[in-house]
Amino acid sequence: MFALPQRRAASGWARACAQPMALALSLIGFTVPAHAASTGGAVPSAPNRPRVIVADIDSGINPYHAFYYAGSEIYPDSAPSSVTQEVLDALGVKPGNVVTLTRTGDIAADIAADRAFWDSVQPHELYYFKGTNIIATSYAGEGLAPLVPTTAKSEHGVGTSAAALAGNPEAVLLFIETEGDLGNDAAHDLAFLNPDVDIVTTSYGVSIPYTGFPLPETRAFHDTYLGVVDMGKLHFSSGGNAPGLTPLRAGAGPWWSIGVGGLEEGSSEGDTLISGVFPDFVSDFTQTLPYCMDCESGLDQYVAGTSFSTPRAAGVASRVLLEARQLLGHVGGITVVDELPVMATGKGFTVSNWFLRRALEQAAWIPGIEEYDPIEGVFDLGGLPINPLAPWLQIGWGDVTGDPAKNVVQKALGHLNLGTTLNEKDIGYCDFQTQIIQERQLYWNDVAPFLPDVLGGDETGTTPAVDPFIYCENSSGSPASNDPGGQPVDTDSDGVVDGLDNCPAMANADQQDADVDGTGDACEGVSPTPTPTPTPTPTPGSTPTPTPTPGVSPTPTPTPTPGVSPTPTPSGSPTPTPTPVPSGTPTPTPTSSPTPTPIPATAEGSTQGGSMAWLPMILFVGAGLLQRRRRRS
């Protein structure tokens, strides 16, 4: 992790002003209550509000920092309000563990004022900090007071939590403190086996001591297979801060997890040299974030590393999921449909974790060579220009960015058939990334289980009866594409897909429904209320025109697979054909880790392909001279 020393803003002015004011009020008969954290209190109920929960396992968090509260960069106009009574009930937060902290700007004085609360905090219990979207718990190592911010704990978790919320300020953040025992098994149990957690982000791995160079690993992060394959979550993990191979990392490497590298957004727009090789995605490597355990305000402009690009990507993914749930009216977390886990369902649509991942692949932004700034690249820890002939070699599927101008969220919704904005990509992305996935399947399913366990983790080799992965359409046709996305139906070309349109046969982009009966005014002959000029809608036609990715040649639109695209019914609101979800994966029920069964390379469920040119790096693992050490990425 590369972070410059924190430049802290001056603090204490509020406290200095408060003391004479308190004296003046007391002289005229007013009693000024002592500052102290208060517990309990009502939390708003919103039983029909969709939500998304992102778990961040990291060092520690500073819940006093202004970044998490109203008036900050991510909450400029209103207070965060995603934590409802329903969320607290789902996660099991006790009423007495809802706390309002003292916040005057002087963190030392505020912690002292709140000492009674901090002394009462128990490990492994969940606490909600009112005024934020943060619920936190501590699985820290021995000798560390749970949750209280202190310089004995790394500020790394302040940066990761802030990056996740910067990606989606409306996410509920479940922060799991593990300072002193980073990424321990009990913390992973909480994040990956909790049915109410949707997405997990981890920013640590194993490196050669004192170098930061990631080691090839032979065991996967604990519970990641169960959480993703059995329970339907997404797991984002850091690709490393050195040019090592992301597919060989225990967190980012297994085919069910998502590895994230770095891109210098907003500066050189270059690929970060000191970032893992062959990631699934990249995201913003250097960010402006809070990064302190002993301040209540101030941001560091140079918080850098895949430790922070990873939660940023997870946050953006959670934003896509939240908007999908809002469109479908999905309330709660991951549910089961036809004995399979799905992240969102309603109105005839279903979105699995594999489908959401495929949508992000298609939607990820590709910077063009014309956007590269070579001068900024010098100062960006080695921001390299993106090769326009084969950008996938550097940045995988591309940048998972929340920048509205790059439209990743809307393009992902379009690929989920929930919107009309689509994205074209050169077939080279699919060809290369499919080969990488096949290599990862081969290594983690058929090779790693037979290698020595040097660095710890879960043994791999257990595979589902049916490969759940959703593949794009590659040039060889093997594996065959099973992607149901990118085929939204918008009969009246008003920008609202038929399955979500309250008047699908007549254009009504405003979706006005005066009597709130579910049928739009345009279909009931009601004169609509005058509205501002609507945003231009796609050219009339049954299929929207895809937006080409900068710097690549669009490929012909593939022929839709029969039975996949939603088909409008003759009258009324059309019901789209539910999006297929791969069958054969287990029902998402929290269970103990299965006993992995190593299988030969020809067994069903494994896929071979490519040259495995990077596989010789596993020889590093067998060298008993290497020291095991968890390091933040």
C-alpha positions as CSV (number, residue, x, y, z in Angstrom):
1,M,0.0,0.0,0.0
2,F,1.4,3.4,-0.9
3,A,-0.1,6.3,1.1
4,L,1.6,9.6,1.9
5,P,1.5,10.8,5.5
6,Q,-1.9,12.2,6.4
7,R,-2.3,16.0,6.2
8,R,-4.8,16.7,8.9
9,A,-7.0,19.7,9.2
10,A,-6.8,21.8,12.3
11,S,-9.2,20.6,15.0
12,G,-10.5,21.7,18.4
13,W,-12.0,25.0,17.4
14,A,-15.5,23.8,18.1
15,R,-14.5,22.7,21.6
16,A,-12.8,26.0,22.3
17,C,-15.9,27.9,21.3
18,A,-18.2,25.6,23.3
19,Q,-16.6,26.2,26.7
20,P,-17.3,30.0,27.0
21,M,-20.8,29.4,25.5
22,A,-21.5,26.7,28.2
23,L,-20.5,29.1,30.9
24,A,-22.7,31.9,29.6
25,L,-25.7,29.6,29.3
26,S,-25.2,28.3,32.9
27,L,-25.2,31.9,34.2
28,I,-28.7,32.5,32.9
29,G,-30.1,29.2,34.2
30,F,-29.6,26.7,31.4
31,T,-28.0,23.4,32.0
32,V,-25.6,22.2,29.4
33,P,-25.5,18.3,29.2
34,A,-22.1,16.7,29.3
35,H,-20.9,15.3,26.0
36,A,-21.1,11.5,25.9
37,A,-22.1,8.9,23.4
38,S,-25.7,8.0,23.6
39,T,-27.1,4.5,22.9
40,G,-30.4,3.3,21.7
41,G,-32.9,5.5,20.1
42,A,-35.3,5.0,17.2
43,V,-34.1,4.0,13.8
44,P,-36.5,4.7,10.9
45,S,-38.4,1.7,9.5
46,A,-38.7,1.2,5.7
47,P,-39.9,-2.3,5.2
48,N,-40.3,-1.9,1.4
49,R,-37.0,-0.2,0.7
50,P,-34.4,-2.2,-1.4
51,R,-31.0,-2.3,0.2
52,V,-27.5,-3.7,-0.5
53,I,-24.9,-4.8,2.2
54,V,-21.2,-4.7,1.5
55,A,-18.9,-6.4,4.0
56,D,-15.3,-5.0,4.3
57,I,-12.8,-7.1,6.2
58,D,-9.8,-5.0,7.2
59,S,-7.8,-3.5,10.0
60,G,-9.8,-0.8,11.8
61,I,-12.2,2.0,11.2
62,N,-12.6,5.6,12.5
63,P,-16.3,6.2,13.0
64,Y,-15.7,9.8,14.1
65,H,-14.5,10.9,10.7
66,A,-16.7,13.5,8.9
67,F,-16.4,11.6,5.6
68,Y,-19.1,9.1,6.8
69,Y,-21.6,11.8,7.9
70,A,-23.9,14.4,6.3
71,G,-22.1,17.3,4.6
72,S,-19.2,15.3,3.4
73,E,-18.0,14.7,-0.2
74,I,-20.3,11.7,-0.6
75,Y,-23.3,13.0,1.4
76,P,-23.3,16.7,0.5
77,D,-27.0,17.4,0.8
78,S,-28.5,14.9,3.2
79,A,-27.5,12.4,5.9
80,P,-26.9,8.8,5.0
81,S,-30.1,6.8,5.6
82,S,-29.7,3.3,4.3
83,V,-29.6,1.6,7.7
84,T,-33.2,1.0,8.7
85,Q,-34.7,-1.0,11.5
86,E,-35.2,-3.8,9.0
87,V,-31.5,-3.9,8.3
88,L,-30.6,-3.9,12.0
89,D,-33.1,-6.7,12.6
90,A,-31.7,-8.8,9.7
91,L,-28.1,-8.5,10.9
92,G,-29.0,-8.9,14.6
93,V,-27.9,-5.5,15.9
94,K,-29.2,-5.2,19.5
95,P,-31.1,-2.0,20.4
96,G,-28.5,-1.1,22.9
97,N,-25.8,-1.3,20.3
98,V,-27.1,1.7,18.3
99,V,-24.8,4.6,19.3
100,T,-24.5,8.3,18.6
101,L,-20.9,9.4,19.1
102,T,-19.7,12.7,20.4
103,R,-18.3,14.7,17.6
104,T,-16.8,18.1,18.3
105,G,-13.7,18.0,16.1
106,D,-11.4,17.1,18.9
107,I,-11.1,13.3,18.6
108,A,-9.1,12.7,21.8
109,A,-11.6,14.7,23.8
110,D,-14.5,12.9,22.1
111,I,-13.1,9.5,22.7
112,A,-12.6,10.4,26.4
113,A,-16.2,11.7,26.6
114,D,-17.4,8.4,25.0
115,R,-15.2,6.3,27.2
116,A,-18.1,4.6,29.0
117,F,-19.4,3.4,25.6
118,W,-16.1,2.2,24.3
119,D,-15.4,0.3,27.6
120,S,-18.7,-1.5,27.1
121,V,-18.0,-2.7,23.5
122,Q,-17.7,-6.5,23.2
123,P,-15.9,-8.4,20.5
124,H,-18.0,-10.1,17.8
125,E,-21.1,-7.9,18.6
126,L,-22.5,-5.6,15.9
127,Y,-22.8,-1.8,16.6
128,Y,-24.5,0.7,14.4
129,F,-23.1,4.3,14.4
130,K,-26.1,6.6,13.9
131,G,-25.7,9.3,11.3
132,T,-23.7,6.9,9.0
133,N,-24.3,3.8,6.9
134,I,-21.8,1.9,9.0
135,I,-22.4,-1.2,11.1
136,A,-19.2,-2.6,12.6
137,T,-17.9,-5.4,14.7
138,S,-14.4,-6.5,15.9
139,Y,-12.5,-9.7,15.4
140,A,-9.2,-8.0,16.2
141,G,-6.2,-9.7,17.7
142,E,-5.5,-10.0,21.4
143,G,-4.7,-6.9,23.4
144,L,-6.6,-4.5,21.2
145,A,-9.7,-2.7,22.5
146,P,-12.5,-3.5,20.1
147,L,-13.6,-0.9,17.5
148,V,-12.3,2.2,19.3
149,P,-10.0,4.2,16.9
150,T,-6.4,4.4,18.1
151,T,-3.0,4.8,16.5
152,A,-2.2,1.3,17.6
153,K,-4.4,0.2,14.7
154,S,-3.7,0.8,11.0
155,E,-5.7,3.4,9.2
156,H,-5.8,1.0,6.2
157,G,-9.4,0.1,7.0
158,V,-10.4,3.7,7.1
159,G,-9.3,4.0,3.5
160,T,-10.9,0.7,2.3
161,S,-14.3,1.5,4.0
162,A,-14.3,5.0,2.5
163,A,-13.4,3.7,-1.0
164,A,-16.4,1.3,-0.8
165,L,-18.8,4.0,0.2
166,A,-17.3,6.4,-2.4
167,G,-18.3,3.7,-5.0
168,N,-21.8,3.6,-3.6
169,P,-22.7,6.0,-0.8
170,E,-26.1,4.3,-0.4
171,A,-24.6,0.9,0.5
172,V,-24.8,-0.4,4.0
173,L,-21.2,-1.1,5.0
174,L,-20.6,-4.0,7.4
175,F,-17.1,-3.3,8.6
176,I,-15.3,-6.3,10.2
177,E,-12.2,-5.1,12.2
178,T,-9.3,-7.6,12.1
179,E,-6.3,-5.6,13.2
180,G,-3.7,-7.9,14.7
181,D,-5.3,-10.9,13.1
182,L,-5.9,-9.8,9.5
183,G,-8.5,-11.8,7.6
184,N,-8.9,-14.4,10.3
185,D,-11.3,-17.4,9.7
186,A,-14.0,-16.2,12.2
187,A,-14.2,-12.8,10.4
188,H,-14.5,-14.6,7.0
189,D,-17.3,-16.8,8.5
190,L,-19.2,-13.7,9.4
191,A,-18.9,-12.1,6.0
192,F,-19.2,-15.0,3.6
193,L,-21.7,-17.2,5.5
194,N,-24.1,-14.4,6.6
195,P,-27.1,-14.6,4.2
196,D,-27.8,-10.9,4.4
197,V,-24.4,-9.9,3.0
198,D,-24.4,-9.4,-0.7
199,I,-20.8,-8.4,-1.6
200,V,-17.5,-8.9,0.3
201,T,-14.3,-7.0,-0.3
202,T,-10.9,-8.1,0.9
203,S,-7.6,-6.1,0.5
204,Y,-4.8,-8.3,1.8
205,G,-2.7,-11.2,0.6
206,V,0.7,-12.9,1.0
207,S,3.9,-11.3,-0.2
208,I,7.6,-11.9,-0.1
209,P,8.6,-10.1,3.2
210,Y,9.8,-6.6,2.7
211,T,9.3,-6.6,-1.0
212,G,5.5,-6.5,-1.5
213,F,5.9,-8.9,-4.4
214,P,2.9,-11.3,-4.3
215,L,3.6,-15.0,-3.8
216,P,1.8,-17.7,-5.8
217,E,-0.5,-19.5,-3.5
218,T,-2.1,-23.0,-3.4
219,R,-5.1,-22.4,-1.0
220,A,-8.0,-20.1,-1.4
221,F,-9.2,-17.5,1.1
222,H,-11.4,-19.2,3.8
223,D,-15.2,-19.5,2.9
224,T,-14.9,-17.7,-0.5
225,Y,-16.1,-20.8,-2.4
226,L,-19.0,-21.3,-0.1
227,G,-20.0,-17.6,-0.1
228,V,-19.9,-17.2,-3.9
229,V,-20.7,-20.6,-5.4
230,D,-23.1,-21.9,-2.7
231,M,-24.6,-18.7,-1.4
232,G,-24.6,-16.4,-4.4
233,K,-22.4,-13.5,-3.3
234,L,-19.7,-11.5,-5.1
235,H,-16.2,-11.4,-3.7
236,F,-13.8,-8.7,-4.8
237,S,-10.1,-9.1,-3.8
238,S,-7.0,-7.0,-4.4
239,G,-4.7,-8.0,-7.3
240,G,-1.5,-7.0,-5.5
241,N,0.8,-4.0,-5.6
242,A,3.5,-5.5,-7.7
243,P,3.6,-7.0,-11.1
244,G,2.9,-10.5,-9.9
245,L,0.2,-12.8,-11.3
246,T,-3.3,-12.0,-9.9
247,P,-4.7,-15.4,-10.9
248,L,-2.3,-17.0,-8.4
249,R,-3.4,-15.0,-5.4
250,A,-5.5,-16.8,-2.7
251,G,-8.1,-14.0,-2.7
252,A,-8.2,-12.7,-6.2
253,G,-7.1,-15.8,-8.1
254,P,-9.8,-18.5,-7.7
255,W,-12.2,-18.5,-10.6
256,W,-15.2,-17.7,-8.4
257,S,-13.5,-14.5,-7.0
258,I,-12.9,-11.2,-8.8
259,G,-9.4,-9.8,-8.9
260,V,-8.9,-6.0,-9.2
261,G,-5.9,-4.1,-10.4
262,G,-5.3,-0.4,-10.7
263,L,-5.9,2.4,-13.1
264,E,-5.0,6.1,-12.6
265,E,-8.5,7.6,-13.0
266,G,-8.7,11.4,-13.4
267,S,-5.0,11.9,-13.9
268,S,-2.9,9.9,-16.5
269,E,-5.7,7.4,-17.2
270,G,-2.9,4.9,-17.4
271,D,-2.5,1.3,-16.2
272,T,-0.7,1.3,-12.9
273,L,2.7,-0.4,-13.3
274,I,2.8,-1.6,-9.7
275,S,-0.4,-3.5,-10.0
276,G,-1.2,-7.2,-10.4
277,V,-1.1,-8.8,-13.8
278,F,-4.1,-10.3,-15.5
279,P,-6.9,-9.0,-13.2
280,D,-10.6,-9.3,-14.0
281,F,-11.0,-5.6,-13.7
282,V,-9.2,-2.4,-12.7
283,S,-10.4,0.5,-10.7
284,D,-9.1,3.8,-9.3
285,F,-5.6,3.1,-7.8
286,T,-4.9,6.5,-6.2
287,Q,-7.8,8.2,-4.4
288,T,-8.6,11.1,-2.1
289,L,-9.9,9.5,1.0
290,P,-9.8,9.8,4.8
291,Y,-6.8,8.0,6.2
292,C,-6.3,8.6,9.9
293,M,-7.1,7.1,13.2
294,D,-6.6,10.3,15.2
295,C,-8.5,12.9,13.4
296,E,-12.2,13.8,12.6
297,S,-11.7,15.6,9.3
298,G,-9.3,16.0,6.4
299,L,-8.5,13.9,3.4
300,D,-5.4,12.5,2.0
301,Q,-5.0,13.0,-1.8
302,Y,-2.6,10.1,-2.3
303,V,-4.1,7.0,-0.8
304,A,-2.9,4.4,-3.3
305,G,-3.0,0.7,-3.9
306,T,-5.2,-2.1,-5.1
307,S,-6.3,-2.2,-1.5
308,F,-8.4,0.8,-2.4
309,S,-9.2,0.1,-6.1
310,T,-10.8,-3.2,-4.9
311,P,-13.4,-1.8,-2.5
312,R,-14.1,1.0,-5.0
313,A,-15.0,-1.6,-7.6
314,A,-17.1,-3.5,-5.0
315,G,-18.9,-0.3,-4.2
316,V,-19.8,0.4,-7.9
317,A,-21.0,-3.3,-8.3
318,S,-23.2,-2.8,-5.2
319,R,-24.6,0.3,-6.9
320,V,-25.6,-1.7,-9.9
321,L,-27.2,-4.3,-7.7
322,L,-29.1,-1.7,-5.6
323,E,-30.5,-0.1,-8.8
324,A,-31.5,-3.5,-10.1
325,R,-33.3,-4.2,-6.9
326,Q,-35.0,-0.9,-7.0
327,L,-36.2,-1.5,-10.5
328,L,-37.5,-4.9,-9.7
329,G,-39.0,-4.1,-6.3
330,H,-36.7,-6.7,-4.6
331,V,-36.7,-6.3,-0.8
332,G,-34.1,-7.9,1.4
333,G,-30.9,-9.8,0.4
334,I,-30.0,-12.8,-1.7
335,T,-32.9,-15.1,-2.1
336,V,-33.6,-18.6,-3.6
337,V,-35.5,-19.1,-6.8
338,D,-35.9,-22.7,-8.1
339,E,-33.4,-23.8,-5.5
340,L,-30.7,-21.4,-6.8
341,P,-29.4,-18.2,-5.2
342,V,-30.3,-15.0,-6.9
343,M,-29.3,-11.4,-6.0
344,A,-32.4,-9.8,-7.3
345,T,-35.8,-11.0,-8.7
346,G,-39.1,-9.5,-9.6
347,K,-41.3,-8.6,-12.6
348,G,-40.2,-11.7,-14.4
349,F,-36.5,-10.9,-14.2
350,T,-33.8,-12.6,-12.1
351,V,-30.2,-11.5,-11.5
352,S,-27.7,-14.0,-10.2
353,N,-24.2,-13.2,-9.0
354,W,-22.8,-14.7,-12.2
355,F,-25.1,-12.6,-14.4
356,L,-24.1,-9.4,-12.5
357,R,-20.5,-10.3,-12.9
358,R,-21.0,-10.8,-16.7
359,A,-22.8,-7.4,-16.9
360,L,-19.9,-5.7,-15.2
361,E,-17.5,-7.4,-17.7
362,Q,-19.5,-6.0,-20.6
363,A,-20.0,-2.5,-19.0
364,A,-16.4,-1.8,-17.7
365,W,-14.9,1.3,-19.3
366,I,-11.9,1.2,-21.6
367,P,-9.7,4.4,-21.7
368,G,-8.5,5.3,-25.2
369,I,-4.9,6.1,-26.0
370,E,-6.0,9.7,-26.8
371,E,-7.0,10.1,-23.1
372,Y,-3.6,9.2,-21.8
373,D,-1.6,12.0,-20.2
374,P,2.2,11.1,-20.3
375,I,3.2,13.9,-17.9
376,E,0.7,12.7,-15.3
377,G,1.8,9.2,-15.9
378,V,5.3,10.0,-14.6
379,F,3.8,11.0,-11.2
380,D,1.2,8.2,-11.1
381,L,3.5,5.5,-9.6
382,G,4.1,4.4,-13.2
383,G,0.9,5.1,-15.1
384,L,1.4,3.3,-18.4
385,P,-0.6,4.0,-21.6
386,I,-3.2,1.4,-22.6
387,N,-2.2,-0.5,-25.7
388,P,-5.0,0.2,-28.1
389,L,-4.4,-3.1,-30.0
390,A,-4.9,-5.4,-27.0
391,P,-6.0,-3.4,-23.9
392,W,-7.2,-6.6,-22.2
393,L,-3.6,-7.7,-21.6
394,Q,-3.3,-4.8,-19.2
395,I,-6.7,-4.0,-17.7
396,G,-8.7,-7.2,-18.1
397,W,-12.3,-6.3,-18.8
398,G,-11.7,-2.7,-18.0
399,D,-12.3,-0.1,-15.4
400,V,-15.2,-0.5,-12.9
401,T,-15.7,3.2,-12.3
402,G,-18.4,5.2,-10.7
403,D,-17.8,8.2,-12.9
404,P,-21.2,9.1,-14.3
405,A,-19.6,10.3,-17.6
406,K,-18.4,6.8,-18.2
407,N,-21.8,5.3,-17.6
408,V,-20.7,1.9,-16.3
409,V,-23.7,1.5,-14.0
410,Q,-26.2,2.2,-16.8
411,K,-24.4,-0.1,-19.2
412,A,-24.4,-2.9,-16.7
413,L,-28.1,-2.5,-16.1
414,G,-28.6,-2.6,-19.9
415,H,-26.7,-5.9,-20.1
416,L,-29.0,-7.2,-17.3
417,N,-31.9,-6.4,-19.7
418,L,-33.1,-3.8,-17.3
419,G,-32.1,-0.7,-19.3
420,T,-31.5,0.4,-22.9
421,T,-27.9,1.5,-22.7
422,L,-25.6,-1.2,-24.1
423,N,-21.9,-1.4,-24.6
424,E,-20.0,-3.1,-27.5
425,K,-16.5,-4.6,-26.9
426,D,-14.0,-6.1,-29.3
427,I,-14.1,-9.9,-29.3
428,G,-10.5,-9.9,-28.1
429,Y,-11.7,-9.2,-24.6
430,C,-13.9,-12.2,-24.5
431,D,-11.3,-14.5,-26.1
432,F,-8.5,-13.5,-23.7
433,Q,-10.5,-13.3,-20.5
434,T,-12.2,-16.7,-21.3
435,Q,-8.8,-18.2,-21.6
436,I,-7.7,-16.7,-18.3
437,I,-10.8,-18.1,-16.6
438,Q,-10.1,-21.6,-18.0
439,E,-6.5,-21.4,-16.8
440,R,-7.8,-20.4,-13.3
441,Q,-10.2,-23.2,-13.3
442,L,-7.5,-25.7,-14.2
443,Y,-5.1,-24.4,-11.6
444,W,-7.5,-24.0,-8.7
445,N,-9.6,-27.1,-9.5
446,D,-7.0,-29.6,-10.6
447,V,-3.5,-28.4,-9.7
448,A,-3.5,-26.5,-6.5
449,P,-5.1,-29.3,-4.4
450,F,-2.1,-31.4,-5.1
451,L,0.5,-28.8,-4.2
452,P,1.9,-28.3,-0.7
453,D,-0.1,-26.1,1.8
454,V,2.6,-23.6,2.6
455,L,0.7,-20.4,3.2
456,G,-2.6,-21.6,4.6
457,G,-6.3,-21.2,3.5
458,D,-9.0,-23.5,2.2
459,E,-8.0,-26.5,0.0
460,T,-9.7,-26.2,-3.4
461,G,-10.8,-28.9,-5.8
462,T,-14.5,-29.1,-4.9
463,T,-16.4,-28.1,-8.0
464,P,-20.2,-27.7,-8.6
465,A,-22.0,-30.3,-10.6
466,V,-22.6,-27.7,-13.4
467,D,-20.2,-24.9,-14.1
468,P,-22.1,-21.8,-12.9
469,F,-20.0,-19.3,-14.9
470,I,-21.7,-17.2,-17.5
471,Y,-19.5,-17.1,-20.6
472,C,-19.4,-14.4,-23.3
473,E,-19.5,-15.3,-27.0
474,N,-15.8,-16.0,-28.0
475,S,-14.5,-16.5,-31.5
476,S,-13.8,-20.2,-31.0
477,G,-17.3,-21.0,-29.7
478,S,-15.8,-23.1,-26.8
479,P,-17.0,-22.9,-24.2
480,A,-20.3,-22.0,-25.8
481,S,-21.8,-18.7,-24.7
482,N,-24.7,-19.0,-22.1
483,D,-25.0,-15.2,-21.7
484,P,-28.7,-14.1,-21.6
485,G,-27.8,-10.4,-21.4
486,G,-27.6,-7.5,-23.7
487,Q,-31.0,-8.1,-25.3
488,P,-33.4,-5.6,-23.7
489,V,-36.8,-5.3,-25.3
490,D,-38.2,-1.8,-25.6
491,T,-41.2,-2.0,-28.0
492,D,-42.2,1.6,-27.9
493,S,-38.6,2.9,-27.8
494,D,-39.2,5.2,-24.8
495,G,-36.1,4.1,-22.9
496,V,-38.0,1.9,-20.5
497,V,-37.8,-1.9,-21.2
498,D,-41.1,-3.6,-21.7
499,G,-41.0,-5.6,-18.5
500,L,-40.6,-2.4,-16.4
501,D,-42.8,-0.2,-18.6
502,N,-46.3,0.7,-17.3
503,C,-47.4,1.3,-20.9
504,P,-45.2,-0.8,-23.1
505,A,-47.1,-0.2,-26.4
506,M,-47.0,3.6,-26.2
507,A,-44.0,5.8,-25.6
508,N,-44.1,7.4,-22.1
509,A,-40.6,8.0,-20.9
510,D,-42.0,9.8,-17.8
511,Q,-44.0,6.7,-16.7
512,Q,-46.7,9.0,-15.2
513,D,-49.4,7.1,-13.4
514,A,-51.9,9.5,-11.9
515,D,-54.1,6.9,-10.2
516,V,-51.2,4.7,-9.2
517,D,-52.8,1.6,-10.6
518,G,-49.7,0.3,-12.3
519,T,-50.9,1.3,-15.8
520,G,-49.4,4.4,-17.2
521,D,-51.5,7.4,-18.1
522,A,-50.5,7.1,-21.7
523,C,-52.4,3.8,-21.9
524,E,-55.5,5.1,-20.0
525,G,-56.0,8.2,-22.2
526,V,-55.1,10.6,-19.3
527,S,-53.6,13.9,-20.2
528,P,-50.2,13.8,-18.7
529,T,-48.9,16.6,-16.5
530,P,-46.5,18.9,-18.4
531,T,-43.0,17.8,-17.8
532,P,-39.6,19.2,-18.9
533,T,-38.3,18.1,-22.2
534,P,-37.3,14.4,-21.8
535,T,-33.8,13.1,-22.5
536,P,-33.5,11.9,-26.1
537,T,-34.5,8.3,-26.3
538,P,-33.0,5.6,-28.5
539,T,-33.7,5.4,-32.2
540,P,-37.1,3.7,-32.7
541,G,-36.6,-0.1,-33.0
542,S,-36.9,-3.2,-30.9
543,T,-33.3,-3.1,-29.8
544,P,-31.3,-0.1,-28.6
545,T,-28.1,0.8,-30.4
546,P,-25.0,-0.2,-28.4
547,T,-22.4,2.3,-27.4
548,P,-19.0,1.3,-28.8
549,T,-16.1,1.0,-26.4
550,P,-13.5,3.7,-27.1
551,G,-10.5,2.5,-29.0
552,V,-11.9,-0.8,-30.2
553,S,-13.8,-2.0,-33.2
554,P,-17.3,-3.1,-32.4
555,T,-18.2,-6.6,-33.4
556,P,-21.4,-7.7,-35.0
557,T,-24.3,-8.2,-32.6
558,P,-24.6,-11.9,-31.9
559,T,-27.8,-13.7,-32.9
560,P,-30.0,-13.9,-29.8
561,T,-30.4,-17.4,-28.4
562,P,-34.0,-18.6,-28.7
563,G,-35.9,-18.5,-25.5
564,V,-33.5,-16.0,-23.8
565,S,-34.7,-12.6,-24.7
566,P,-37.9,-11.4,-23.0
567,T,-40.8,-11.5,-25.4
568,P,-43.8,-9.1,-25.0
569,T,-47.3,-10.6,-24.7
570,P,-50.1,-9.5,-27.1
571,S,-51.8,-7.1,-24.6
572,G,-51.3,-5.6,-21.2
573,S,-47.9,-5.4,-19.5
574,P,-45.6,-7.9,-21.1
575,T,-43.9,-10.4,-18.9
576,P,-40.3,-11.1,-19.8
577,T,-39.0,-14.6,-19.8
578,P,-37.0,-14.9,-16.5
579,T,-33.3,-14.6,-17.0
580,P,-31.8,-18.1,-16.9
581,V,-29.7,-19.0,-13.8
582,P,-27.3,-21.8,-14.1
583,S,-28.7,-25.0,-12.6
584,G,-27.1,-27.5,-10.5
585,T,-25.4,-25.3,-7.9
586,P,-26.2,-26.0,-4.2
587,T,-28.9,-24.2,-2.3
588,P,-27.3,-21.3,-0.4
589,T,-27.4,-22.6,3.1
590,P,-24.7,-21.6,5.6
591,T,-22.8,-24.8,6.3
592,S,-19.4,-25.8,7.5
593,S,-16.7,-25.9,4.8
594,P,-17.0,-29.0,2.6
595,T,-14.1,-31.5,2.6
596,P,-12.5,-30.7,-0.7
597,T,-12.1,-33.8,-3.0
598,P,-9.1,-33.4,-5.3
599,I,-10.1,-34.6,-8.8
600,P,-8.0,-35.5,-11.8
601,A,-7.6,-33.0,-14.7
602,T,-10.1,-34.8,-16.9
603,A,-12.9,-34.8,-14.3
604,E,-16.2,-33.2,-15.1
605,G,-16.5,-29.6,-14.1
606,S,-12.9,-28.6,-14.9
607,T,-12.0,-26.8,-18.1
608,Q,-8.6,-27.0,-19.8
609,G,-7.2,-24.4,-22.1
610,G,-4.2,-22.2,-22.8
611,S,-0.6,-22.8,-22.2
612,M,-0.5,-22.4,-18.4
613,A,2.6,-20.3,-19.1
614,W,2.5,-18.8,-15.6
615,L,2.2,-22.0,-13.8
616,P,5.9,-22.5,-13.2
617,M,5.7,-19.7,-10.7
618,I,4.2,-22.2,-8.3
619,L,7.7,-23.4,-7.7
620,F,8.1,-20.5,-5.4
621,V,5.6,-22.1,-3.1
622,G,7.7,-25.2,-2.6
623,A,10.6,-23.2,-1.4
624,G,10.5,-23.7,2.4
625,L,12.7,-20.6,2.8
626,L,9.8,-18.3,2.2
627,Q,8.2,-16.7,5.2
628,R,4.4,-16.8,5.6
629,R,3.1,-13.3,6.2
630,R,-0.2,-11.6,5.7
631,R,0.2,-8.2,4.2
632,R,-2.1,-5.5,3.1
633,S,-2.2,-5.1,-0.6
